[in-house]
Amino acid sequence: MQNKIANTLFIPLIARIHASKNFKQYFYDETAMKFEDKIPQKFLKISSEYESLASAARYYETDIMIKDFIATHGVCNVVNLGCGLETLAFRFGKNGAKFYSVDLAEVIEFRQNLLPQNDNETLISGDLFDMKWTEILDKSLPTIFVANGVFMYFTETKILNLIANLKANFKNSELIFDATTKFGIRCANFYVSRFGENMAKMEFCVQNGGEFASKCECEILSKTPFFATARKMLKNKTKLSTRLTMAFVDKFNLAFILRLNLRKK
Ligand SMILES: C[S@@+](CC[C@H](N)C(=O)[O-])C[C@H]1O[C@@H](n2cnc3c(N)ncnc32)[C@H](O)[C@@H]1O
């Protein structure tokens, strides 16, 4: 693909497949499993146990937050920003939520050939920063935005500007996204570089969730360590090295999921 960030879209899909095969009790993504044969074998081998769980953990935790949002609001919008080959709408099935999946035109085209659009979702081609994609949404509905594996590829200025635009357009809305610290970003860049030179570098990091929420004048609803649940559920089921890395990441707050209420504090 032309866009370097778009090239990264296979990485989380591979992680969802790995996790679904090896840790079903924690995370199972039936739709992702259908793509195993379509992914280059060399890529499937790169993902380590820890790295698969690091990716799966964000879907596990953000799915819980989205479920909670739908249970609270009933009819609402769930918007997946930078959806890539994410199978979120398939994991949820039918309920009061309308799912929207936004990505660059070349990715949406690629996605449509690989993954048929689910009944409950609308695919939108567009640049998530220019806000044209919001035109087809009912802005009066409560809306939850999710950005998994996306924000770290941009600058903080761009992310803050996007959050300000979301706040201005959607009065009753929340945003959930995964974030890592400076050290976490360095480790993540090393991992992604193994997939080839055509992968984008990550730069946006969050050292302190509370400070970031203040910067964008939002209320912080939660800051969830990546492996909060994985470590409890998978106790002795993973390699020792995976267990130690997960414990290290959580203890030093290196990666987490922020849930923000996009209202002024
Ligand atoms: C690492 S992938 C993550 C995909 C997906 N969220 C997941 O978890 O499987 C990053 C995604 O962000 C998308 N992206 C990058 N820049 C974008 C932009 N300006 N507007 C919309 N999507 C963008 C890429 O095309 C890619 O699909």
The ligand as a Gaussian input file, in Angstrom:
#p B3LYP/6-31G(d) Opt

LIG

0 1
 C       -1.903000      -0.854000      12.984000
 S       -3.295000      -0.630000      11.949000
 C       -4.577000      -0.949000      13.150000
 C       -5.835000      -1.432000      12.505000
 C       -6.994000      -1.774000      13.447000
 N       -7.348000      -0.667000      14.303000
 C       -6.695000      -3.022000      14.259000
 O       -6.561000      -2.906000      15.472000
 O       -6.644000      -4.117000      13.672000
 C       -3.419000       1.143000      11.715000
 C       -4.580000       1.555000      10.817000
 O       -4.723000       2.980000      10.818000
 C       -5.136000       3.363000       9.516000
 N       -4.865000       4.790000       9.266000
 C       -3.659000       5.398000       9.190000
 N       -3.791000       6.712000       8.930000
 C       -5.122000       6.957000       8.814000
 C       -5.892000       8.129000       8.547000
 N       -5.310000       9.323000       8.369000
 N       -7.232000       8.000000       8.500000
 C       -7.829000       6.798000       8.690000
 N       -7.153000       5.653000       8.971000
 C       -5.809000       5.728000       9.027000
 C       -4.265000       2.473000       8.647000
 O       -4.705000       2.452000       7.305000
 C       -4.370000       1.137000       9.371000
 O       -5.477000       0.390000       8.926000

